[in-house]
């Protein structure tokens, strides 16, 4: 039995092996049938075949025409690219010219050849028509376009009216960016003057050229003529110098344009403060206290003219003036007495005619007004002696009741 079982096991083993070989053979035959046919003897067209000379000439002609067509297409593309490159170069040149006008030149008599002549002519015509260059005849004071004043930190606006705080603080970003650009343009004019500027190069204590920066900016004024543009008046001053630098810029709805740049010496400019008064002696005492602190002790280039109406209180006013004279050794005052009813216009007229010592800057003032030394310098900076241009001065006063008032008047009044 064991021997018979061994023989059966051996046959089964060979039977399985035969079946495996048969399956392998069938699979191999299937793969041969499915494999792609490769033509090992394939050759280039015409190789091994008998073609005539005409065939090769036609083939060469076809290839040549193909390359000529390709070359023509490439030349056309190159010409188109050159034209586009030229157009882009012209656009870049135009943008660069505009940038030069707006940054380097901004009308500073810069390289005018770089800008289109018609554009420059239009911008200059706007300046010529504006009040910054010529005066304007107005039917009344209500036709005047007032100035807004500004410093590095604040903007004082007339449109806010007689409010307790007329300044705009914080300043809107668009307005702040505009005024910063204007101040930087003014510094560029001062630090890089043209030959026609009315200023001389100054030297510092060590002989170096003076360079102004934004910390030297004192104050500025601006106003907008709606059909022409915006005028800017800027004032700069070094702490150790007496002269002021005055720059006038104009933006004719385009780049900033320089109008003029000059040096202003206010050391010899006397202000005649004319005060019409009647009875209000207590207010006059407060006025003289401020006058003593500011005009006598600080400014020292002031003349006071008091036009008094009536008899009541006249002796008190005289004693107040005499007291100030004895305490501060101040003699630059004039007291005019009128035995009439109070009339402000009449008093200002009489006070102005009472001056007979030559050219002077007159400041028409009420007894309630409180002013500072900086305001007196602003009066000197913004008034032009003998000018008939109708330049209007914006002034800020602080009344005793802490009410801020904006006042404007022409220098030829």
C-alpha positions in Angstrom: 0.0 0.0 0.0 2.7 2.5 0.8 4.4 1.8 -2.5 1.2 2.2 -4.5 0.5 5.5 -2.7 4.0 6.7 -3.6 3.5 5.9 -7.3 0.1 7.8 -7.3 1.8 10.8 -5.7 4.5 10.8 -8.3 2.1 10.7 -11.2 0.1 13.5 -9.8 3.2 15.6 -9.4 4.2 15.1 -13.1 0.7 15.8 -14.2 0.7 19.2 -12.5 4.1 20.0 -13.9 2.9 19.2 -17.4 -0.1 21.4 -17.0 2.1 24.2 -15.8 4.4 23.9 -18.8 1.4 23.8 -21.1 -0.1 27.0 -19.7 3.3 28.7 -20.0 3.6 27.7 -23.6 0.0 28.9 -24.4 0.8 32.3 -22.6 4.1 32.7 -24.6 2.3 32.1 -27.9 -0.4 34.6 -26.9 2.3 37.3 -26.1 4.0 36.7 -29.5 0.7 37.2 -31.3 -0.2 40.4 -29.4 3.3 42.0 -29.6 3.6 45.0 -32.1 5.3 44.2 -35.4 8.6 45.9 -35.8 9.9 46.5 -39.2 13.7 46.3 -38.7 14.2 46.8 -42.4 12.3 50.2 -42.6 14.3 53.0 -44.2 14.0 56.6 -45.1 11.8 57.6 -48.0 13.5 56.9 -51.2 16.3 54.8 -49.6 16.4 51.5 -51.3 14.0 52.6 -53.9 14.6 53.9 -57.3 13.5 57.6 -57.5 14.5 60.0 -60.2 16.2 63.5 -60.0 12.9 65.3 -60.4 11.6 63.8 -57.2 14.5 65.1 -55.1 14.3 68.5 -56.7 10.6 68.7 -55.9 11.3 67.6 -52.3 14.0 70.3 -52.0 11.7 73.0 -53.5 9.0 72.1 -51.0 11.4 72.4 -48.0 12.7 75.7 -49.3 9.3 77.2 -49.6 8.4 76.1 -46.1 11.5 77.8 -44.6 10.9 81.0 -46.6 7.3 81.1 -45.3 8.6 80.7 -41.8 11.3 83.4 -42.2 8.7 85.8 -43.5 6.5 85.2 -40.5 9.4 85.7 -38.1 10.4 89.0 -39.9 6.8 90.2 -39.6 6.8 89.4 -35.8 10.1 91.2 -35.3 8.8 94.3 -37.1 5.7 94.3 -34.9 7.7 93.9 -31.7 10.0 96.8 -32.8 6.9 99.0 -33.3 5.5 98.1 -29.9 8.9 98.7 -28.3 9.0 102.2 -29.8 5.5 103.0 -28.6 6.4 101.9 -25.1 9.6 103.9 -25.1 7.6 107.0 -26.1 5.1 106.4 -23.3 7.9 106.0 -20.8 9.6 109.2 -22.0 6.3 111.1 -21.7 5.8 109.7 -18.2 9.3 110.7 -17.2 8.8 114.2 -18.6 5.6 114.6 -16.5 7.5 113.3 -13.5 10.3 115.8 -14.0 7.8 118.6 -14.3 6.0 117.5 -11.1 9.1 116.7 -9.0 12.2 118.5 -10.2 10.8 121.4 -12.0 7.4 122.0 -10.4 7.6 125.2 -12.3 10.9 126.2 -10.7 12.0 127.5 -14.0 13.3 124.0 -14.6 13.9 122.2 -17.9 11.0 123.5 -19.8 12.1 121.8 -23.0 11.2 118.5 -21.5 7.5 119.4 -21.1 4.9 120.0 -23.9 4.9 123.7 -24.6 1.1 124.0 -24.7 0.9 122.5 -21.2 3.4 124.9 -19.7 1.7 127.8 -21.5 -1.6 126.8 -20.0 -0.2 126.4 -16.5 1.6 129.8 -16.7 -1.6 131.4 -18.1 -3.5 130.2 -15.1 -0.9 131.8 -12.8 -1.0 135.1 -14.8 -4.8 135.2 -14.4 -4.8 134.5 -10.7 -4.7 137.0 -7.9 -1.2 135.7 -6.9 0.2 137.7 -9.8 -2.2 140.6 -10.2 -4.8 142.3 -8.1 -8.5 142.0 -8.6 -11.3 144.6 -8.5 -13.9 143.4 -6.1 -17.4 145.0 -5.5 -17.0 144.6 -1.7 -15.1 142.8 1.0 -17.6 139.9 0.7 -16.0 139.0 -2.7 -12.6 138.3 -1.1 -11.4 134.7 -1.1 -10.0 134.3 2.4 -6.8 132.5 3.3 -6.7 129.5 5.6 -3.6 129.4 7.8 -1.7 126.3 8.9 1.3 125.1 10.8 3.0 121.7 11.0 0.4 120.5 13.4 -2.8 122.5 12.8 -5.0 124.0 10.1 -7.1 127.0 11.0 -10.3 127.3 8.8 -12.5 130.3 8.4 -15.3 128.1 7.1 -15.8 126.8 10.6 -16.9 130.3 11.7 -16.5 132.0 15.1 -16.3 128.8 17.1 -14.3 128.2 20.2 -11.9 125.9 18.4 -11.6 126.8 14.7 -8.5 124.6 14.1 -8.9 121.3 12.4 -7.1 118.7 14.6 -6.2 116.1 13.7 -5.9 117.2 10.1 -7.5 115.0 7.4 -5.0 112.7 5.7 -5.6 114.2 2.2 -5.1 117.7 3.5 -2.0 116.7 5.5 -0.4 115.0 2.5 -1.1 118.1 0.4 0.4 120.5 2.9 3.4 118.3 3.5 4.1 118.2 -0.2 3.8 122.0 -0.4 6.3 122.5 2.5 8.7 120.1 0.9 8.4 122.0 -2.4 9.1 125.3 -0.5 12.2 123.8 1.1 13.4 122.7 -2.3 13.1 126.2 -3.6 15.0 127.7 -0.7 17.8 125.1 -0.5 18.2 125.1 -4.3 17.5 128.7 -5.4 17.4 129.9 -9.1 19.4 132.8 -10.4 16.3 135.0 -10.5 15.3 134.3 -6.8 15.4 137.4 -4.6 17.6 135.9 -2.0 21.3 135.5 -1.3 23.1 132.3 -0.2 23.7 132.6 3.5 26.4 130.8 5.5 26.2 129.3 8.9 28.5 130.0 11.8 31.1 127.6 10.5 31.0 128.9 6.9 28.8 126.1 5.6 25.8 126.6 3.4 22.5 127.0 5.3 20.1 124.2 4.8 16.5 124.6 5.8 14.3 121.8 7.0 10.7 121.3 8.1 11.5 122.4 11.6 12.3 125.9 10.2 8.7 126.2 8.8 6.9 129.0 10.8 3.5 129.2 9.2 1.7 129.2 5.9 -1.5 130.4 4.2 -3.4 129.0 1.3 -6.6 129.8 -0.6 -8.2 128.3 -3.7 -9.6 130.2 -6.7 -12.0 127.7 -8.0 -11.4 128.5 -11.7 -7.6 128.9 -11.5 -5.9 126.9 -8.7 -4.5 127.1 -5.2 -2.1 129.7 -3.9 0.4 128.9 -1.0 2.4 131.5 1.0 5.1 129.8 3.1 7.4 131.3 5.7 10.6 129.8 7.0 13.1 131.1 9.7 16.2 129.8 11.3 16.2 130.2 15.1 19.5 132.2 15.1 18.7 134.5 12.2 16.4 137.6 12.0 15.5 137.2 8.3 12.5 135.2 7.1 12.4 133.2 3.9 9.1 133.7 2.0 8.1 131.3 -0.8 5.0 131.7 -3.0 3.7 128.6 -4.8 0.7 128.0 -7.0 -1.0 124.8 -8.0 -3.0 125.6 -11.2 -4.9 122.3 -11.0 -1.7 120.5 -11.9 1.9 120.4 -10.7 3.1 123.0 -8.1 4.6 126.0 -9.8 7.0 128.5 -8.1 5.9 132.1 -8.3 8.6 133.8 -6.3 11.1 133.3 -3.5 12.5 136.2 -1.4 14.1 137.1 1.9 12.2 139.3 4.3 13.9 141.5 7.0 11.3 142.7 9.5 13.8 144.1 12.0 12.9 147.7 11.0 9.2 147.3 10.5 7.2 149.3 13.0 3.5 148.6 13.7 1.2 151.3 14.7 -1.6 149.8 16.8 -4.7 152.0 16.5 -7.4 151.5 19.2 -10.7 153.4 19.2 -12.0 153.6 22.8 -14.9 155.0 24.8 -15.3 154.6 28.6 -14.3 150.9 28.8 -11.4 151.6 31.2 -11.4 148.2 32.8 -11.0 146.5 29.4 -8.3 149.0 28.6 -6.3 148.0 31.7 -6.3 144.3 30.6 -5.4 145.4 27.1 -2.4 147.4 28.4 -1.3 144.5 30.5 -1.0 142.3 27.3 0.5 145.3 25.4 3.2 145.6 28.1 4.1 141.9 28.1 4.1 141.5 24.3 4.8 144.8 22.6 7.1 146.5 25.2 9.0 143.6 26.7 9.2 141.3 23.6 8.6 143.0 20.3 9.8 146.6 21.1 8.9 147.9 17.6 5.4 149.1 18.3 3.7 152.5 18.4 0.3 152.7 20.2 -2.4 155.2 19.1 -5.5 155.5 21.3 -8.4 157.5 20.0 -10.7 158.3 23.0 -14.3 159.5 22.5 -15.9 161.6 25.2 -14.7 163.1 28.5 -15.8 160.4 31.0 -12.9 158.1 31.7 -10.3 160.1 29.8 -8.3 161.0 32.9 -8.2 157.3 33.9 -6.9 156.3 30.4 -4.2 159.0 30.7 -3.1 157.7 34.1 -2.9 154.2 32.8 -0.6 155.3 29.9 1.5 157.4 32.2 1.9 154.4 34.6 3.1 152.2 31.8 5.5 154.9 30.7 7.0 155.2 34.1 7.2 151.5 34.8 8.6 150.4 31.3 10.1 153.6 30.0 7.8 153.4 27.0 7.1 156.7 25.2 5.9 155.5 21.8 2.2 156.2 22.1 -0.2 158.9 21.0 -3.5 159.8 22.8 -6.1 161.6 20.6 -9.2 162.9 22.4 -12.4 163.5 20.5 -15.5 165.1 22.2 -17.9 163.0 20.1 -20.0 160.0 20.3 -18.1 156.7 19.8 -17.7 155.8 16.1 -15.2 153.0 15.3 -14.7 154.0 11.7 -14.2 157.6 12.6 -11.7 156.6 15.3 -9.6 154.5 13.0 -9.5 157.2 10.4 -8.4 159.8 12.9 -5.8 157.4 14.4 -4.4 156.7 11.0 -4.1 160.4 10.1 -2.4 161.1 13.4 0.7 159.3 12.2 3.2 161.6 10.5 6.6 159.8 10.9 6.9 158.1 7.5 6.0 154.6 6.4 4.4 152.4 9.0 2.3 149.3 9.2 -1.1 150.0 10.8 -3.0 147.5 12.8 -6.6 148.4 13.5 -7.4 146.9 16.8 -10.3 146.7 19.4 -9.7 146.9 23.1 -11.0 143.3 23.6 -8.3 141.7 21.4 -5.5 139.7 22.8 -2.5 139.0 20.5 1.0 137.5 20.7 4.4 138.4 19.4 4.1 135.7 16.7 1.0 137.5 15.4 2.8 140.8 15.2 5.5 139.1 13.1 2.8 137.6 10.9 1.5 141.1 10.3 4.9 142.2 9.1 5.4 139.2 7.0 2.1 139.4 5.1 1.9 143.2 4.5 3.7 144.8 1.6 4.4 148.5 2.2 3.1 150.7 -0.6 1.6 147.7 -2.4 -1.7 148.2 -4.3 -2.1 144.4 -5.0 -4.8 144.0 -2.5 -3.0 141.2 -0.6 -5.3 140.1 2.2 -4.0 139.1 5.5 -5.5 136.4 7.7 -5.0 137.0 11.3 -6.0 135.0 14.4 -7.0 136.6 17.7 -7.9 135.2 21.0 -10.4 137.3 22.9 -10.5 137.6 26.7 -13.5 135.3 26.8 -11.5 132.6 25.0 -13.4 133.0 21.8 -11.3 132.5 18.7 -11.9 135.1 15.9 -10.5 135.1 12.4 -10.0 138.6 10.9 -8.8 139.7 7.5 -8.0 143.1 6.1 -6.0 144.5 3.1 -2.7 146.1 3.5 -3.6 149.2 1.6 -6.5 150.1 4.0 
